[in-house]
Amino acid sequence: MKPADQVLKEFSITEKSNILSSNLGQYTFEVFTDADRISVKHAVEKTFNVSVTRVNILNRKGKRKSDRRRRGKFGQKSSIKKAIVSLKDGDTIEIV
């Protein structure tokens, strides 16, 4: 099993993730590309001392954009992998 710092990159703070966390008890994390559901579950449970009930994983492919500094040649934005973690009722993660 991998350590938590090799699974979780950062906590995602967006408008949608704030609504999910306040209403449904779901928290969004950006994870490394080789992370799977089980490793994300263990990393969140160990880091925040909560009980995880479900993990959903999303792969967002990077967009192709034209680069003005390279005279219109195309470049690629980076792809990311996100995990939406559902917690047991009553458990919360405090973000400061």
Biopython code that builds the backbone (N, CA, C, O; Angstrom):
import numpy as np
from Bio.PDB.StructureBuilder import StructureBuilder

atoms = [
    (1, "MET", "N", (0.839, -1.178, 0.000)),
    (1, "MET", "CA", (0.000, 0.000, 0.000)),
    (1, "MET", "C", (0.883, 1.240, 0.000)),
    (1, "MET", "O", (1.872, 1.310, 0.730)),
    (2, "LYS", "N", (0.516, 2.220, -0.829)),
    (2, "LYS", "CA", (1.301, 3.447, -0.955)),
    (2, "LYS", "C", (1.010, 4.397, 0.198)),
    (2, "LYS", "O", (-0.086, 4.382, 0.758)),
    (3, "PRO", "N", (1.991, 5.226, 0.553)),
    (3, "PRO", "CA", (1.715, 6.274, 1.541)),
    (3, "PRO", "C", (0.736, 7.304, 0.980)),
    (3, "PRO", "O", (0.576, 7.428, -0.234)),
    (4, "ALA", "N", (0.085, 8.038, 1.880)),
    (4, "ALA", "CA", (-0.952, 8.987, 1.469)),
    (4, "ALA", "C", (-0.408, 10.113, 0.605)),
    (4, "ALA", "O", (-1.124, 10.625, -0.256)),
    (5, "ASP", "N", (0.848, 10.511, 0.816)),
    (5, "ASP", "CA", (1.399, 11.609, 0.017)),
    (5, "ASP", "C", (1.734, 11.188, -1.403)),
    (5, "ASP", "O", (2.021, 12.043, -2.240)),
    (6, "GLN", "N", (1.706, 9.888, -1.700)),
    (6, "GLN", "CA", (1.906, 9.416, -3.068)),
    (6, "GLN", "C", (0.587, 9.085, -3.757)),
    (6, "GLN", "O", (0.581, 8.616, -4.895)),
    (7, "VAL", "N", (-0.523, 9.326, -3.076)),
    (7, "VAL", "CA", (-1.841, 9.083, -3.647)),
    (7, "VAL", "C", (-2.598, 10.399, -3.835)),
    (7, "VAL", "O", (-3.107, 10.671, -4.922)),
    (8, "LEU", "N", (-2.673, 11.217, -2.777)),
    (8, "LEU", "CA", (-3.415, 12.479, -2.823)),
    (8, "LEU", "C", (-2.490, 13.625, -3.199)),
    (8, "LEU", "O", (-1.429, 13.795, -2.597)),
    (9, "LYS", "N", (-2.888, 14.413, -4.195)),
    (9, "LYS", "CA", (-2.113, 15.598, -4.565)),
    (9, "LYS", "C", (-2.579, 16.805, -3.765)),
    (9, "LYS", "O", (-1.812, 17.382, -2.994)),
    (10, "GLU", "N", (-3.844, 17.183, -3.951)),
    (10, "GLU", "CA", (-4.358, 18.362, -3.277)),
    (10, "GLU", "C", (-5.866, 18.269, -3.151)),
    (10, "GLU", "O", (-6.521, 17.482, -3.834)),
    (11, "PHE", "N", (-6.395, 19.085, -2.270)),
    (11, "PHE", "CA", (-7.832, 19.181, -2.052)),
    (11, "PHE", "C", (-8.391, 20.168, -3.063)),
    (11, "PHE", "O", (-7.839, 21.256, -3.226)),
    (12, "SER", "N", (-9.457, 19.819, -3.734)),
    (12, "SER", "CA", (-10.040, 20.676, -4.757)),
    (12, "SER", "C", (-11.104, 21.576, -4.141)),
    (12, "SER", "O", (-12.074, 21.092, -3.558)),
    (13, "ILE", "N", (-10.917, 22.887, -4.274)),
    (13, "ILE", "CA", (-11.876, 23.846, -3.744)),
    (13, "ILE", "C", (-12.480, 24.607, -4.921)),
    (13, "ILE", "O", (-11.873, 25.534, -5.456)),
    (14, "THR", "N", (-13.681, 24.201, -5.311)),
    (14, "THR", "CA", (-14.426, 24.862, -6.368)),
    (14, "THR", "C", (-15.850, 25.084, -5.866)),
    (14, "THR", "O", (-16.212, 24.637, -4.777)),
    (15, "GLU", "N", (-16.639, 25.767, -6.658)),
    (15, "GLU", "CA", (-18.021, 26.006, -6.267)),
    (15, "GLU", "C", (-18.793, 24.690, -6.172)),
    (15, "GLU", "O", (-19.568, 24.484, -5.238)),
    (16, "LYS", "N", (-18.579, 23.816, -7.130)),
    (16, "LYS", "CA", (-19.273, 22.528, -7.123)),
    (16, "LYS", "C", (-18.838, 21.664, -5.948)),
    (16, "LYS", "O", (-19.673, 21.012, -5.321)),
    (17, "SER", "N", (-17.541, 21.648, -5.640)),
    (17, "SER", "CA", (-17.071, 20.822, -4.527)),
    (17, "SER", "C", (-17.555, 21.359, -3.182)),
    (17, "SER", "O", (-17.786, 20.581, -2.256)),
    (18, "ASN", "N", (-17.710, 22.682, -3.063)),
    (18, "ASN", "CA", (-18.273, 23.255, -1.838)),
    (18, "ASN", "C", (-19.725, 22.841, -1.639)),
    (18, "ASN", "O", (-20.138, 22.550, -0.516)),
    (19, "ILE", "N", (-20.498, 22.811, -2.712)),
    (19, "ILE", "CA", (-21.895, 22.375, -2.622)),
    (19, "ILE", "C", (-21.963, 20.902, -2.254)),
    (19, "ILE", "O", (-22.781, 20.514, -1.420)),
    (20, "LEU", "N", (-21.112, 20.070, -2.865)),
    (20, "LEU", "CA", (-21.096, 18.643, -2.542)),
    (20, "LEU", "C", (-20.730, 18.402, -1.088)),
    (20, "LEU", "O", (-21.344, 17.565, -0.426)),
    (21, "SER", "N", (-19.736, 19.125, -0.582)),
    (21, "SER", "CA", (-19.297, 18.894, 0.791)),
    (21, "SER", "C", (-20.326, 19.376, 1.805)),
    (21, "SER", "O", (-20.518, 18.731, 2.835)),
    (22, "SER", "N", (-20.987, 20.487, 1.539)),
    (22, "SER", "CA", (-21.942, 21.002, 2.522)),
    (22, "SER", "C", (-23.260, 20.239, 2.507)),
    (22, "SER", "O", (-23.862, 20.046, 3.563)),
    (23, "ASN", "N", (-23.723, 19.801, 1.344)),
    (23, "ASN", "CA", (-25.030, 19.144, 1.256)),
    (23, "ASN", "C", (-24.962, 17.625, 1.336)),
    (23, "ASN", "O", (-25.819, 17.009, 1.968)),
    (24, "LEU", "N", (-23.966, 17.007, 0.712)),
    (24, "LEU", "CA", (-23.954, 15.556, 0.583)),
    (24, "LEU", "C", (-22.830, 14.860, 1.345)),
    (24, "LEU", "O", (-22.813, 13.631, 1.413)),
    (25, "GLY", "N", (-21.903, 15.602, 1.912)),
    (25, "GLY", "CA", (-20.790, 14.973, 2.621)),
    (25, "GLY", "C", (-19.785, 14.324, 1.686)),
    (25, "GLY", "O", (-19.165, 13.319, 2.034)),
    (26, "GLN", "N", (-19.619, 14.902, 0.485)),
    (26, "GLN", "CA", (-18.668, 14.393, -0.495)),
    (26, "GLN", "C", (-17.560, 15.416, -0.672)),
    (26, "GLN", "O", (-17.819, 16.617, -0.753)),
    (27, "TYR", "N", (-16.319, 14.934, -0.731)),
    (27, "TYR", "CA", (-15.157, 15.811, -0.842)),
    (27, "TYR", "C", (-14.366, 15.426, -2.082)),
    (27, "TYR", "O", (-14.275, 14.249, -2.431)),
    (28, "THR", "N", (-13.787, 16.436, -2.753)),
    (28, "THR", "CA", (-13.093, 16.228, -4.020)),
    (28, "THR", "C", (-11.594, 16.430, -3.828)),
    (28, "THR", "O", (-11.155, 17.418, -3.238)),
    (29, "PHE", "N", (-10.814, 15.471, -4.339)),
    (29, "PHE", "CA", (-9.359, 15.519, -4.270)),
    (29, "PHE", "C", (-8.788, 15.316, -5.658)),
    (29, "PHE", "O", (-9.351, 14.586, -6.473)),
    (30, "GLU", "N", (-7.664, 15.969, -5.921)),
    (30, "GLU", "CA", (-6.891, 15.656, -7.121)),
    (30, "GLU", "C", (-5.884, 14.594, -6.715)),
    (30, "GLU", "O", (-5.179, 14.749, -5.717)),
    (31, "VAL", "N", (-5.815, 13.507, -7.492)),
    (31, "VAL", "CA", (-4.957, 12.375, -7.137)),
    (31, "VAL", "C", (-3.970, 12.103, -8.267)),
    (31, "VAL", "O", (-4.138, 12.595, -9.382)),
    (32, "PHE", "N", (-2.944, 11.316, -7.968)),
    (32, "PHE", "CA", (-1.974, 10.923, -8.975)),
    (32, "PHE", "C", (-2.616, 9.949, -9.963)),
    (32, "PHE", "O", (-3.601, 9.286, -9.636)),
    (33, "THR", "N", (-2.056, 9.865, -11.165)),
    (33, "THR", "CA", (-2.685, 9.091, -12.235)),
    (33, "THR", "C", (-2.675, 7.592, -11.978)),
    (33, "THR", "O", (-3.500, 6.872, -12.541)),
    (34, "ASP", "N", (-1.767, 7.103, -11.146)),
    (34, "ASP", "CA", (-1.719, 5.660, -10.892)),
    (34, "ASP", "C", (-2.521, 5.253, -9.660)),
    (34, "ASP", "O", (-2.460, 4.096, -9.246)),
    (35, "ALA", "N", (-3.271, 6.180, -9.067)),
    (35, "ALA", "CA", (-4.077, 5.884, -7.880)),
    (35, "ALA", "C", (-5.357, 5.164, -8.279)),
    (35, "ALA", "O", (-5.935, 5.452, -9.327)),
    (36, "ASP", "N", (-5.800, 4.226, -7.444)),
    (36, "ASP", "CA", (-7.056, 3.542, -7.663)),
    (36, "ASP", "C", (-7.985, 3.790, -6.477)),
    (36, "ASP", "O", (-7.605, 4.457, -5.514)),
    (37, "ARG", "N", (-9.197, 3.256, -6.549)),
    (37, "ARG", "CA", (-10.200, 3.533, -5.530)),
    (37, "ARG", "C", (-9.769, 3.082, -4.136)),
    (37, "ARG", "O", (-9.977, 3.801, -3.158)),
    (38, "ILE", "N", (-9.186, 1.926, -4.045)),
    (38, "ILE", "CA", (-8.814, 1.373, -2.739)),
    (38, "ILE", "C", (-7.696, 2.195, -2.103)),
    (38, "ILE", "O", (-7.740, 2.473, -0.905)),
    (39, "SER", "N", (-6.704, 2.582, -2.886)),
    (39, "SER", "CA", (-5.615, 3.378, -2.330)),
    (39, "SER", "C", (-6.085, 4.775, -1.923)),
    (39, "SER", "O", (-5.601, 5.322, -0.931)),
    (40, "VAL", "N", (-7.028, 5.362, -2.681)),
    (40, "VAL", "CA", (-7.585, 6.657, -2.312)),
    (40, "VAL", "C", (-8.369, 6.531, -1.008)),
    (40, "VAL", "O", (-8.265, 7.394, -0.136)),
    (41, "LYS", "N", (-9.144, 5.471, -0.872)),
    (41, "LYS", "CA", (-9.922, 5.255, 0.347)),
    (41, "LYS", "C", (-9.014, 5.143, 1.565)),
    (41, "LYS", "O", (-9.267, 5.792, 2.580)),
    (42, "HIS", "N", (-7.964, 4.335, 1.483)),
    (42, "HIS", "CA", (-7.043, 4.167, 2.601)),
    (42, "HIS", "C", (-6.305, 5.467, 2.919)),
    (42, "HIS", "O", (-6.079, 5.775, 4.089)),
    (43, "ALA", "N", (-5.926, 6.233, 1.893)),
    (43, "ALA", "CA", (-5.193, 7.475, 2.117)),
    (43, "ALA", "C", (-6.061, 8.514, 2.821)),
    (43, "ALA", "O", (-5.587, 9.199, 3.728)),
    (44, "VAL", "N", (-7.321, 8.642, 2.419)),
    (44, "VAL", "CA", (-8.218, 9.616, 3.052)),
    (44, "VAL", "C", (-8.535, 9.200, 4.484)),
    (44, "VAL", "O", (-8.555, 10.036, 5.388)),
    (45, "GLU", "N", (-8.783, 7.910, 4.690)),
    (45, "GLU", "CA", (-9.085, 7.439, 6.045)),
    (45, "GLU", "C", (-7.907, 7.637, 6.987)),
    (45, "GLU", "O", (-8.090, 8.012, 8.145)),
    (46, "LYS", "N", (-6.714, 7.390, 6.497)),
    (46, "LYS", "CA", (-5.532, 7.524, 7.340)),
    (46, "LYS", "C", (-5.188, 8.993, 7.600)),
    (46, "LYS", "O", (-4.786, 9.345, 8.709)),
    (47, "THR", "N", (-5.341, 9.845, 6.597)),
    (47, "THR", "CA", (-4.962, 11.249, 6.732)),
    (47, "THR", "C", (-5.937, 12.034, 7.603)),
    (47, "THR", "O", (-5.513, 12.819, 8.451)),
    (48, "PHE", "N", (-7.235, 11.832, 7.402)),
    (48, "PHE", "CA", (-8.236, 12.666, 8.055)),
    (48, "PHE", "C", (-9.007, 11.968, 9.176)),
    (48, "PHE", "O", (-9.854, 12.599, 9.809)),
    (49, "ASN", "N", (-8.742, 10.696, 9.439)),
    (49, "ASN", "CA", (-9.416, 9.919, 10.496)),
    (49, "ASN", "C", (-10.934, 9.937, 10.338)),
    (49, "ASN", "O", (-11.661, 10.285, 11.269)),
    (50, "VAL", "N", (-11.403, 9.559, 9.153)),
    (50, "VAL", "CA", (-12.830, 9.481, 8.847)),
    (50, "VAL", "C", (-13.112, 8.116, 8.231)),
    (50, "VAL", "O", (-12.188, 7.375, 7.896)),
    (51, "SER", "N", (-14.402, 7.787, 8.084)),
    (51, "SER", "CA", (-14.815, 6.542, 7.433)),
    (51, "SER", "C", (-15.334, 6.853, 6.039)),
    (51, "SER", "O", (-16.261, 7.647, 5.878)),
    (52, "VAL", "N", (-14.741, 6.232, 5.040)),
    (52, "VAL", "CA", (-15.122, 6.460, 3.638)),
    (52, "VAL", "C", (-16.102, 5.369, 3.228)),
    (52, "VAL", "O", (-15.855, 4.184, 3.454)),
    (53, "THR", "N", (-17.229, 5.781, 2.616)),
    (53, "THR", "CA", (-18.216, 4.808, 2.154)),
    (53, "THR", "C", (-18.113, 4.531, 0.661)),
    (53, "THR", "O", (-18.386, 3.414, 0.220)),
    (54, "ARG", "N", (-17.717, 5.548, -0.133)),
    (54, "ARG", "CA", (-17.668, 5.364, -1.587)),
    (54, "ARG", "C", (-16.630, 6.298, -2.190)),
    (54, "ARG", "O", (-16.423, 7.411, -1.706)),
    (55, "VAL", "N", (-15.975, 5.827, -3.261)),
    (55, "VAL", "CA", (-14.998, 6.637, -3.990)),
    (55, "VAL", "C", (-15.339, 6.576, -5.475)),
    (55, "VAL", "O", (-15.412, 5.495, -6.060)),
    (56, "ASN", "N", (-15.545, 7.741, -6.076)),
    (56, "ASN", "CA", (-15.736, 7.845, -7.523)),
    (56, "ASN", "C", (-14.502, 8.514, -8.113)),
    (56, "ASN", "O", (-13.998, 9.497, -7.570)),
    (57, "ILE", "N", (-14.014, 7.970, -9.240)),
    (57, "ILE", "CA", (-12.801, 8.494, -9.867)),
    (57, "ILE", "C", (-13.143, 9.008, -11.263)),
    (57, "ILE", "O", (-13.851, 8.350, -12.026)),
    (58, "LEU", "N", (-12.621, 10.210, -11.588)),
    (58, "LEU", "CA", (-12.839, 10.832, -12.883)),
    (58, "LEU", "C", (-11.496, 11.142, -13.528)),
    (58, "LEU", "O", (-10.590, 11.651, -12.869)),
    (59, "ASN", "N", (-11.368, 10.839, -14.807)),
    (59, "ASN", "CA", (-10.188, 11.220, -15.577)),
    (59, "ASN", "C", (-10.596, 12.340, -16.519)),
    (59, "ASN", "O", (-11.479, 12.161, -17.357)),
    (60, "ARG", "N", (-9.951, 13.501, -16.383)),
    (60, "ARG", "CA", (-10.237, 14.624, -17.275)),
    (60, "ARG", "C", (-9.075, 14.782, -18.229)),
    (60, "ARG", "O", (-7.947, 15.048, -17.813)),
    (61, "LYS", "N", (-9.351, 14.618, -19.500)),
    (61, "LYS", "CA", (-8.316, 14.733, -20.512)),
    (61, "LYS", "C", (-7.978, 16.196, -20.740)),
    (61, "LYS", "O", (-8.868, 17.047, -20.763)),
    (62, "GLY", "N", (-6.687, 16.494, -20.910)),
    (62, "GLY", "CA", (-6.242, 17.865, -21.148)),
    (62, "GLY", "C", (-6.681, 18.370, -22.500)),
    (62, "GLY", "O", (-6.732, 17.616, -23.471)),
    (63, "LYS", "N", (-6.997, 19.645, -22.561)),
    (63, "LYS", "CA", (-7.468, 20.244, -23.806)),
    (63, "LYS", "C", (-6.300, 20.607, -24.713)),
    (63, "LYS", "O", (-5.187, 20.860, -24.251)),
    (64, "ARG", "N", (-6.577, 20.628, -26.005)),
    (64, "ARG", "CA", (-5.596, 21.032, -27.003)),
    (64, "ARG", "C", (-5.792, 22.513, -27.273)),
    (64, "ARG", "O", (-6.878, 22.930, -27.675)),
    (65, "LYS", "N", (-4.765, 23.305, -27.060)),
    (65, "LYS", "CA", (-4.859, 24.753, -27.212)),
    (65, "LYS", "C", (-3.762, 25.248, -28.135)),
    (65, "LYS", "O", (-2.685, 24.655, -28.206)),
    (66, "SER", "N", (-4.040, 26.353, -28.854)),
    (66, "SER", "CA", (-2.989, 26.954, -29.675)),
    (66, "SER", "C", (-2.163, 27.888, -28.794)),
    (66, "SER", "O", (-2.699, 28.611, -27.954)),
    (67, "ASP", "N", (-0.867, 27.858, -29.000)),
    (67, "ASP", "CA", (0.063, 28.622, -28.180)),
    (67, "ASP", "C", (0.477, 29.869, -28.949)),
    (67, "ASP", "O", (1.045, 29.762, -30.036)),
    (68, "ARG", "N", (0.201, 31.049, -28.401)),
    (68, "ARG", "CA", (0.509, 32.291, -29.097)),
    (68, "ARG", "C", (2.007, 32.563, -29.132)),
    (68, "ARG", "O", (2.495, 33.218, -30.054)),
    (69, "ARG", "N", (2.739, 32.072, -28.143)),
    (69, "ARG", "CA", (4.187, 32.309, -28.132)),
    (69, "ARG", "C", (4.910, 31.464, -29.184)),
    (69, "ARG", "O", (6.017, 31.804, -29.603)),
    (70, "ARG", "N", (4.290, 30.375, -29.605)),
    (70, "ARG", "CA", (4.928, 29.518, -30.607)),
    (70, "ARG", "C", (4.237, 29.657, -31.961)),
    (70, "ARG", "O", (4.197, 28.705, -32.740)),
    (71, "ARG", "N", (3.691, 30.841, -32.241)),
    (71, "ARG", "CA", (3.076, 31.181, -33.536)),
    (71, "ARG", "C", (1.921, 30.251, -33.910)),
    (71, "ARG", "O", (1.833, 29.787, -35.047)),
    (72, "GLY", "N", (1.050, 29.987, -32.958)),
    (72, "GLY", "CA", (-0.161, 29.238, -33.261)),
    (72, "GLY", "C", (-0.016, 27.736, -33.270)),
    (72, "GLY", "O", (-0.980, 27.036, -33.577)),
    (73, "LYS", "N", (1.160, 27.209, -32.943)),
    (73, "LYS", "CA", (1.314, 25.754, -32.886)),
    (73, "LYS", "C", (0.545, 25.232, -31.676)),
    (73, "LYS", "O", (0.420, 25.912, -30.658)),
    (74, "PHE", "N", (0.040, 24.028, -31.809)),
    (74, "PHE", "CA", (-0.801, 23.486, -30.762)),
    (74, "PHE", "C", (0.018, 22.873, -29.635)),
    (74, "PHE", "O", (1.087, 22.299, -29.845)),
    (75, "GLY", "N", (-0.521, 23.017, -28.448)),
    (75, "GLY", "CA", (0.056, 22.408, -27.263)),
    (75, "GLY", "C", (-1.042, 21.683, -26.513)),
    (75, "GLY", "O", (-2.213, 21.757, -26.885)),
    (76, "GLN", "N", (-0.667, 20.986, -25.461)),
    (76, "GLN", "CA", (-1.614, 20.189, -24.706)),
    (76, "GLN", "C", (-1.599, 20.629, -23.244)),
    (76, "GLN", "O", (-0.534, 20.699, -22.631)),
    (77, "LYS", "N", (-2.772, 20.925, -22.682)),
    (77, "LYS", "CA", (-2.863, 21.166, -21.255)),
    (77, "LYS", "C", (-2.793, 19.819, -20.544)),
    (77, "LYS", "O", (-3.098, 18.784, -21.138)),
    (78, "SER", "N", (-2.398, 19.829, -19.292)),
    (78, "SER", "CA", (-2.194, 18.561, -18.594)),
    (78, "SER", "C", (-3.527, 17.906, -18.237)),
    (78, "SER", "O", (-4.510, 18.586, -17.945)),
    (79, "SER", "N", (-3.540, 16.589, -18.267)),
    (79, "SER", "CA", (-4.696, 15.809, -17.851)),
    (79, "SER", "C", (-4.638, 15.626, -16.343)),
    (79, "SER", "O", (-3.556, 15.575, -15.758)),
    (80, "ILE", "N", (-5.809, 15.527, -15.711)),
    (80, "ILE", "CA", (-5.831, 15.308, -14.274)),
    (80, "ILE", "C", (-6.785, 14.170, -13.939)),
    (80, "ILE", "O", (-7.661, 13.813, -14.726)),
    (81, "LYS", "N", (-6.589, 13.617, -12.757)),
    (81, "LYS", "CA", (-7.442, 12.574, -12.234)),
    (81, "LYS", "C", (-8.013, 13.079, -10.921)),
    (81, "LYS", "O", (-7.268, 13.517, -10.044)),
    (82, "LYS", "N", (-9.359, 13.017, -10.778)),
    (82, "LYS", "CA", (-10.021, 13.500, -9.573)),
    (82, "LYS", "C", (-10.712, 12.335, -8.886)),
    (82, "LYS", "O", (-11.135, 11.374, -9.529)),
    (83, "ALA", "N", (-10.820, 12.437, -7.570)),
    (83, "ALA", "CA", (-11.557, 11.456, -6.786)),
    (83, "ALA", "C", (-12.588, 12.190, -5.946)),
    (83, "ALA", "O", (-12.261, 13.142, -5.237)),
    (84, "ILE", "N", (-13.832, 11.743, -6.029)),
    (84, "ILE", "CA", (-14.900, 12.273, -5.184)),
    (84, "ILE", "C", (-15.167, 11.228, -4.114)),
    (84, "ILE", "O", (-15.563, 10.101, -4.415)),
    (85, "VAL", "N", (-14.945, 11.613, -2.858)),
    (85, "VAL", "CA", (-15.000, 10.689, -1.733)),
    (85, "VAL", "C", (-16.242, 10.982, -0.908)),
    (85, "VAL", "O", (-16.454, 12.115, -0.477)),
    (86, "SER", "N", (-17.069, 9.955, -0.686)),
    (86, "SER", "CA", (-18.251, 10.085, 0.167)),
    (86, "SER", "C", (-17.908, 9.560, 1.550)),
    (86, "SER", "O", (-17.312, 8.492, 1.692)),
    (87, "LEU", "N", (-18.291, 10.325, 2.570)),
    (87, "LEU", "CA", (-18.006, 9.950, 3.944)),
    (87, "LEU", "C", (-19.259, 9.435, 4.641)),
    (87, "LEU", "O", (-20.386, 9.681, 4.212)),
    (88, "LYS", "N", (-19.020, 8.707, 5.740)),
    (88, "LYS", "CA", (-20.114, 8.217, 6.569)),
    (88, "LYS", "C", (-20.834, 9.405, 7.193)),
    (88, "LYS", "O", (-20.219, 10.443, 7.437)),
    (89, "ASP", "N", (-22.129, 9.263, 7.452)),
    (89, "ASP", "CA", (-22.909, 10.350, 8.062)),
    (89, "ASP", "C", (-22.294, 10.766, 9.386)),
    (89, "ASP", "O", (-21.977, 9.924, 10.227)),
    (90, "GLY", "N", (-22.129, 12.068, 9.565)),
    (90, "GLY", "CA", (-21.550, 12.604, 10.787)),
    (90, "GLY", "C", (-20.077, 12.896, 10.672)),
    (90, "GLY", "O", (-19.558, 13.667, 11.479)),
    (91, "ASP", "N", (-19.370, 12.324, 9.713)),
    (91, "ASP", "CA", (-17.943, 12.600, 9.516)),
    (91, "ASP", "C", (-17.783, 13.821, 8.618)),
    (91, "ASP", "O", (-18.503, 13.979, 7.633)),
    (92, "THR", "N", (-16.850, 14.664, 8.962)),
    (92, "THR", "CA", (-16.531, 15.841, 8.145)),
    (92, "THR", "C", (-15.031, 16.019, 8.081)),
    (92, "THR", "O", (-14.301, 15.526, 8.941)),
    (93, "ILE", "N", (-14.573, 16.720, 7.068)),
    (93, "ILE", "CA", (-13.170, 17.091, 6.929)),
    (93, "ILE", "C", (-13.106, 18.609, 7.058)),
    (93, "ILE", "O", (-13.764, 19.328, 6.306)),
    (94, "GLU", "N", (-12.325, 19.090, 7.998)),
    (94, "GLU", "CA", (-12.197, 20.527, 8.212)),
    (94, "GLU", "C", (-11.098, 21.068, 7.297)),
    (94, "GLU", "O", (-9.956, 20.611, 7.344)),
    (95, "ILE", "N", (-11.455, 22.041, 6.471)),
    (95, "ILE", "CA", (-10.498, 22.689, 5.584)),
    (95, "ILE", "C", (-10.346, 24.123, 6.046)),
    (95, "ILE", "O", (-11.329, 24.846, 6.206)),
    (96, "VAL", "N", (-9.106, 24.525, 6.259)),
    (96, "VAL", "CA", (-8.845, 25.884, 6.741)),
    (96, "VAL", "C", (-8.300, 26.716, 5.613)),
    (96, "VAL", "O", (-8.010, 27.898, 5.801)),
]
sb = StructureBuilder()
sb.init_structure("model")
sb.init_model(0)
sb.init_chain("A")
sb.init_seg("    ")
for serial, (resi, resn, name, xyz) in enumerate(atoms, 1):
    if name == "N":
        sb.init_residue(resn, " ", resi, " ")
    sb.init_atom(name, np.array(xyz, "f"), 0.0, 1.0, " ", f" {name:<3s}", serial, name[0])
structure = sb.get_structure()
